[in-house]
Amino acid sequence: MLVNMKELLSAAEEGNYAVGSFSVANMEMVLGVIQAAEELQAPIILQIAEVRLKQSPLSVIGPLMVAAAKGAKVPVAVHFDHGKTKEKIGEALALGFTSVMFDGSHLPLEENIAVTKEIMTMAAPYGAAVEAEIGCVGGSEDGSEDIAINCTKPADALRFEEETGVDALAIAIGNAHGNYKSTPKLRFDILEEVERITKTPLVLHGGTGITPEDFVRCAKTGIKKINIATATFDSVENTVRTCYNNHAINGYYDLQAAEVEGAYQNARRHILIFGTDHRYTGE
Ligand code: 13P
């Protein structure tokens, strides 16, 4: 069932776990992620970032994501990730996305606050949640830019929360998008301080390559949404390659099944690490 992201994040706060937010690029990935969520009775978030719309147009994949969420047997929020333009954020809201992110992490704090508030005004009539980012998560969602990590200042997080009342806040604690060159050293001192002084559910971007131990520690320290993109794409690609190597693909529909399987395995693994399995018991 399609739900608002706020619902999922407040349940995660109560249960002290984090919800996986899985990036998808096509129908096979949507089906694989939902299959894992249904099997494990896990609430999840499906997302697509604005930079990915070149390959997967919003007018095509957006309705598909919303329809898949509506048909799912578990709660699924549909999220627009790293929104950059008001135009595309508005389109996502009109398509029925239940949350949108405005990524103003590259802007001065005052401007980031001001634009985030405008996006919240846009989202309000739809009842949709809004996520913002302060500090800079490294890399970029599609790997096209090499953005340096700029860790969030806890005082900025508090100011941002007070001035915007945003629903979810992505913070930078040494995390980066894409595959890490070496195991990331997350700044738990910063995370602990942000958690101590703020109340907003926190979001961890750049989930690919973070160790299971660190995921669990994050989920127990205020992180309520964890974004996974590259790991899904890699899992789909590797599963397809392995199936070809094993001569297990004979025709298009075997290829399609391998793609679903790759997305399913990756989502399943992360749902179990995040502790989101069996959190949905039905009403
Ligand atoms: P990864 O590609 O590192 O998993 O990052 C995902 C992400 O944060 C999307 O916003």
Boltz pocket constraint, residues with backbone or C-beta under 6 A from the ligand:
constraints:
  - pocket:
      binder: B
      contacts: [[A, 23], [A, 49], [A, 81], [A, 82], [A, 141], [A, 176], [A, 177], [A, 178], [A, 179], [A, 204], [A, 205], [A, 206], [A, 207], [A, 208], [A, 227], [A, 228], [A, 229], [A, 230], [A, 231]]
      max_distance: 6.0
